[in-house]
Amino acid sequence: MFTDAQGRVWSLVDKAPIFGSDLDPESALPRPAAVRCIVKELRGMSDTSSVPLVLVSTEPDGVAAEDGTAVFLVSSDLLHPAAAR
């Protein structure tokens, strides 16, 4: 789960390997995870924070929210560089 820049809480849905190899049927959920995304657009600062906002897409791996949403406006502090493969 994560909260977007508008304060909406999202849950992403996909197969376990997308979220990490340490998941098994007994894993407690929700749990911290990372999802690859593409930065589509850099935005200015939010009205309530000095952290820049970023429009991202979770489409590289086909990950989406339950309603199919795959583009989100988030605070840049939620993003981290991808590890080299």
C-alpha positions as CSV (number, residue, x, y, z in Angstrom):
1,M,0.0,0.0,0.0
2,F,1.1,3.6,-0.6
3,T,-0.5,7.0,-0.4
4,D,-0.5,9.2,-3.5
5,A,0.0,13.0,-3.6
6,Q,-3.8,13.5,-3.2
7,G,-4.0,11.4,-0.1
8,R,-5.6,8.4,-1.7
9,V,-4.4,5.0,-0.5
10,W,-3.6,2.4,-3.1
11,S,-2.9,-1.3,-3.1
12,L,-1.2,-2.9,-6.1
13,V,-2.1,-6.3,-7.3
14,D,0.1,-8.8,-9.0
15,K,2.0,-12.1,-8.6
16,A,4.4,-12.5,-5.7
17,P,7.6,-12.5,-7.8
18,I,6.9,-8.9,-8.9
19,F,7.0,-7.8,-5.2
20,G,9.9,-9.8,-4.0
21,S,11.2,-13.4,-3.8
22,D,10.8,-13.6,0.0
23,L,7.0,-14.0,-0.2
24,D,5.3,-17.3,0.5
25,P,1.7,-18.4,1.3
26,E,2.3,-17.7,5.0
27,S,3.7,-14.2,4.6
28,A,1.9,-11.5,6.6
29,L,0.4,-8.9,4.4
30,P,0.6,-6.0,3.7
31,R,4.4,-5.8,3.8
32,P,7.0,-3.4,2.4
33,A,7.8,-4.0,-1.3
34,A,9.1,-2.3,-4.3
35,V,7.6,-2.0,-7.8
36,R,9.4,-0.8,-10.9
37,C,8.0,2.3,-12.4
38,I,8.6,4.8,-15.2
39,V,8.8,8.5,-14.5
40,K,6.4,10.1,-16.9
41,E,6.5,13.7,-15.8
42,L,8.2,15.8,-13.1
43,R,5.8,18.2,-11.4
44,G,6.3,21.1,-9.0
45,M,6.1,21.1,-5.2
46,S,2.9,20.1,-3.5
47,D,0.9,22.7,-1.6
48,T,1.7,21.2,1.7
49,S,5.3,20.0,1.3
50,S,8.6,21.1,-0.3
51,V,9.0,17.6,-1.8
52,P,8.6,17.5,-5.6
53,L,5.8,15.5,-7.1
54,V,6.3,12.9,-9.9
55,L,3.8,11.3,-12.2
56,V,4.8,7.6,-12.5
57,S,3.5,4.6,-14.4
58,T,3.8,1.0,-12.9
59,E,3.2,-0.5,-16.4
60,P,6.7,-1.9,-17.1
61,D,5.7,-5.1,-15.3
62,G,2.0,-4.9,-15.8
63,V,1.3,-4.0,-12.2
64,A,-1.8,-2.0,-11.4
65,A,-4.3,-1.3,-8.6
66,E,-7.4,-3.4,-8.3
67,D,-9.4,-0.9,-10.5
68,G,-6.7,-1.1,-13.2
69,T,-5.0,2.3,-12.4
70,A,-1.3,2.2,-13.3
71,V,-0.4,5.9,-13.3
72,F,0.0,7.8,-10.0
73,L,1.0,11.2,-8.8
74,V,3.4,10.6,-5.9
75,S,5.8,12.4,-3.7
76,S,9.3,12.0,-5.0
77,D,10.4,10.7,-1.6
78,L,8.6,7.4,-2.4
79,L,10.9,6.7,-5.3
80,H,14.3,5.0,-5.1
81,P,16.7,4.1,-7.9
82,A,16.4,0.6,-9.2
83,A,19.1,-1.9,-8.3
84,A,21.2,-3.0,-11.2
85,R,20.1,-6.4,-12.6
